[in-house]
């Protein structure tokens, strides 16, 4: 759904812990493509039905694949990873509202969001090696960048479970709210972002991610290119004028 320029994406398979399977991955990829090309969407809030945001891979379904497990998993991950790549490339802020738990692929997916609002009782764990497999969902890229290499290795190798408070202290989530408030808090944050200078917000996101992967000189050149483009826009000129004139800006 789209309300107040906010894309509202809701995981709605609570009986299956909103787990990642081929259907989930295809739907998520399609949703991310739709968001990317919908000019009415300026920010996105993602929430989930039930007590678990995303319980990870659907191991019960995987167990039924038999000898086809590696091939089916590979096809599923093409969609799942493509969805995450599209979310990261889209110059719009994505906010996750996490209730209950994010485990395995659910934690990997959550770590790819730009901002995360956590419920007080939420738990976080990678848990891949407990099932004899290795991390996916681009967690090897995002987690270490959020929380550092040693902490990522701790999660990956020991399957440590983090509380919401620990996740906030580690920098895995941005803020913690009461359980009953998490969905609305995520929507409110996305609404706040959607009411601002949305071109600047989206491209600030791109500049930050770009800076992680490039040299100092390349990052600086990209920043100069983007900020001068922002300054040529209505919102850039309006924002500067409003600051000087000590009034609220009227962004387009």
Buried (B, 14 or more C-beta within 10 A) or exposed (E): EBEEBBBBBEBEBEEBBBBBBBEBBBBBBEBBBBBBEEEEBBBBBBBBBBBBBBBBBBEEBBEEBEEEEEEBBEBBBEBBBBBBBBBBEBBBBBBBBBBBBBBBBBBBBBBBBBBBBBBBBBBBBBBBBEEEBEBBBBBEBBBBBBBEEEBBEBBBEEBBBBBBEBBBEBEBBBBBBEBEBBBBBBBBBBBEBBBBBBBBBBBBBBBEBBBEEEEEEEBEEBBEEBBEEBEEBEBBEBBEEBEEEEEEBEBE
